[in-house]
């Protein structure tokens, strides 16, 4: 695993609709391994690695692998006379996990703050609703308003770190793990008979908004979204999760928005067996695969991804071996995807 790239991807801010900084990282990296890199009006970044062994007399078929660049965060909504900040969620914030967390407000200059706990006695046994929460920066209102304003975005101020051994912890593994796997797979892929498109999509957390126009533009024959697989944890009942950290990448059989294409899912499992890639079955939440699958006349699509514990929290966990297994499967499907299309024709 390229630790430097991994940390750069995870530590760069990019909440939904404001992904510019992390998209700059993805574009710079894709330019080192792609034949073409472009952006679109939504803010998606699309890299193309042309087929190195295109079929004789035919245009190469296309595969699209996609990971969303955005992380959940907030936007400044109101600054009161005492300098306390109300905020608007960008994506799904869990009220149980945000209280007492440090945040970074991206204003005219960076301002750090903390989401204030409600210490009133009658509030100790319940989570503070997001719409009632405050950010305290410790600055007076007049000083604060010189540095930030309504509309500035807010990220959690937590860098990625090694928790123990090969387990990492970070604020945004949904889906910066996917972003890293996307970039690393494009750097590692060998000869292909397919044109391989790497898409770093935007605004997934607020409704798969970026993947839709990107998928329409690419017009892929195969689509693979990369997102977190639901991982076992102490509050998860056995029937609610299929994946265990450290046991391999997850292949989505279905999620709440997509039933994975059966031939593609079977092919992915066969590739894992062929290449000795550790793999698990996953049934998860909605991903960019839905936007890809429903594009144009329909696309053969599903999702893969490393198991991530505690998604949409500020302490998400992921195992290095699962990240590497995800990269290996992405490389394999780009190199062998033409076999699936030939069998399906």
N, C-alpha and C positions, 0 to 999 in steps of 0.2 A: 504494500500500500504506500502510495506517495503521501507521506505525512504532511509535507509542506502544502501541496495542493489541497488536500483534505481540509486542513485547518483554514486555509484562505477561503475556500468555498463556504465553510460553516460559519466563519466569523464575520463575513461581509454582510451588512444589513440588506434587506430587501423584502419589505412587507407587501401585501397585495396592492397592486397598482403603482408601486414605487420600487420596482425591482432594478433600477438602472445600475446601481453599483455592482450587484452580483452578476447582472447580465454582461457587464464589462469584463468580469473575470471569465465567464463562459466564452464570450466571443474571442478574447485573447488566447484562450487555451485551444479552442477549435481551429483558430487560424494556423496553429502549429501542425495540424494533422488532417485538415480538410482541404478539398480543392476549391470550395467556395464557402463563404460565410456571409449571411445577410440578416437584416432585421426586417420587421414589418411594423405597420402602424400601431399594433397593439403593444409592441415591445418584446415580442417573441424573438429569440435568436435561433437561426436555422443554419446548420452546417451540412454540407454535402460532401461525402467522400465517394467519388465516382467508382463504378465497378472496374476492377483491375483486369478481369477476364470476362468482358461482356459476351453474350451469346452471338454467334455469327449471324449477321444479317438482321438482327432484331434489336430493338431498344431494350436496355436492361429494365427488369422489374424493379420495384422500389420497396424498401423497408424503412419505416419511421420508428425510431426509438425516442421516447419523450419523457422528460422529468420536469416537474414544475419548480420554478425558481423562487416563488413567493413563500414567505413564512407568515404565520399569524402574528399580529401586532395590534397597534392602536393608532388613533389620530387625535390630536388635541381638539377638543370640542368647545371648551370654555375655561377661562381663567378668572377666578373670582377676586374680590378685593383683597383677600388675604394671601393670594398667590397660589391657592390650591387649584389643581387642574382636573377637570372632568374630561373623559375621553370616550371616543367611539371605537368599538372593536372593528378590526379588519380581519375577518376570518373568525373561526370558532374559538373564543376564549373560554376556558374553564374557570369559573369563579373560585373554585376550591384551591387552585394552584397559583393564582396571580398575586394574592395578598402577601405583603412584605417582600416582594421581589424588587430587585433593582432594575431600573429602566434607563434608557438613553433617548432623549428627545433630540431629534435632528432638526434644529432650527437654524437661525443665522449663524449660530455657533453651538456646538454640542452642549447640552445641559443634562446632568444626571439627576435622577430622582428615585423615589421609592413609592410603591403602591401602599397606601396607608391601611393598616389593620384597624378594624372597628373594635375598640377595646371596651366598649360599653358592656356591662355585665350581662344584659339580656340579649346580647348579640354573639356571645362567645361560642354558642353551640350551632351556629349556622353560618354558611358562606355568605359574604357580602355580595349582593347582586352587582353585576358589572356596571349597570347604569347608575349605581349609587357609590361607586368607588372613586377615590381621589388619588392623584399623584402629588407628593410633597417634594419639592426641590430644596427646601430650606432658604429660598430666596424671597425677598419682598416682591410684591406684585409689580412695582414700577421697574425694578431691576430685571425681573423675569421677562416682562413684556418687551424689553429692549433686545432680548435674545431669542424669544420664540413667539409664535402667534398661532391662532386658530388655523388648522389645516396641516400643521407640522406632524410628521409621523414619529411614532415611538416604537422602539424595539426593546426587548429584554436585554439587559446588560450582562450577558453570561457567555463567556467564550467556551469553545469545545475543549475538553480535557480527557485524559485517560482516567477512568474511574479506578479500575484495577485490572491488571494483566492485559487482556485484549478487549476489554469492555470500555467503550467510550461513552461519555455523557455530553449532551449539548442541548441547546434551546430549540433547535430547528431541524432535527433529523428527518422530520416530515417537512420538506422532502430534500434537504440538502445531501442526505445520503444518496438519494437518487441522482441529484445533480453531479456529485462526484463520480458515481458509477457510469453515468452517461459520458462524461469527459474522459475518464480513464479507459473505457471500452473503445472509444474512438481513437485513442492513442495506441491501443494494443492490437486492434483488428488487423488481420493479414489480408490475403487475396480474397476478393469477393466477385460473385457474378451478379450481384445486386447493387444498385445505387443505394447507398446508406445515408439516410438523413437523420441527423441528431437535432432534436428540437428542445430547447430550453424554454418552456412555456411560462406564461404569466397568469396571474389571477385565478389559479385553480381553486384556492381556498374560498373564493367567493362565487363559485359556480362554473368552473371549467371554461372560463371565458376566453383564455388565450389559445387553448388547444384547438378550439373549433375552427377559427380561420387558418391556423397553421396546418391542420389536417387537410382542409379544403385545398390549400395551396400545394401541399406536397403530393396529394393524390396517391397515397401509398397502396401497395398490395398487401403488405403485412404491417401491423402496428403493434408495438410493445411499449406500454407505459411502464415507468419505473416509479414505484412508491413504496411506502413502508408496509410490510406484512404485519398483521396483528399478532403480537407476541404474548405469551403467557406471563402473568404477573400474580402477585398475592391476592388481588381483589377480583381476579378473573376466574370465573367458574370453568371447569374443564371443557364443557361443551361450547364455550364461547370463544375458544382460541385453539388454533391448530399448530402454531409455530413456536419453536423453542430457540432462544438466542444461542448461537454457536453451533447449530445443527444444519445450517445451509440456507440458501436463498429460498424465498417462497414464490410459488407459482399460483396465481389466483385462478381458482376454478370458476368463481363468480364473485360479484360484490353487489351492492344495492342498486347499482346503475348498469351493470354489465354481466351477461353470461359469457364467459370466455369462449372464443371459438374452439370447438372440440378438437378439430384437427390440429390447430396451433398448440393448444394445451398439451395434447398427446405428443406432438413433435418436440416440444420443449422438454418434457420428461425424458423422451428418448435421447435427446442431445446430452442431457445431464448424465444418463447412464453411459453413453458412448464416451464422454470425456471425463468421467469420474468426478462430476460436480455434485457436492452435497446439496440436497434439495428437499423441500417440504411442500405439502399442499396448504393452500390458504383460501379462506373465504373472508373477504374484507369489506371495507367501506368503498364509497365511490371514488373513482380516479379519472385521469385524463383518457383512459381507455374508452370510456363511454363516448366522448367527443370524437375520438378517432374512429371508432367502430361505426358511428352513425353518419360519417361524412360521405358526401356525394352518394354513390350507389351502394355504400357499405364496404367495410374493410374487415378483414380477418384480424382480430385483435384480442388482447388480454393484457394483464399486468403482471410484472414480477417485482420482487424487491426483498431486501434484507429485513428480517423481523426487527421491529422497533417497539420497545416498551414505553408506555406512558405518552403516546402521541398527543399533541396539543397541550403538553405541559411544558414547564421550564426545565425539566430534568429528564430528557429522553435518553434511553439507553440503546446501544447497538454494538454488536460484536464484530471485530475486524474480520474474522473468518467468513462471516455471512456477506460482508461487503465484497470481499474478494470472490466469493462464489457467484455473486450477482454480476460482477464484471465479467467473469469467465463465461457465464451463460449468455450475456449480451454479445460478446465476441463470437460465440459459437453460432448464435442465430443469425448474425450478420453474414458469417462465412458460409453457412449451410442453408439459409432460408430458401435459396433457389430450389433445393430438393423438395421442400414442402410444396412449393408452387407447381413444380413439375408433376408431382404425384396427384395434385388436385385438379390438374387440367384435363 
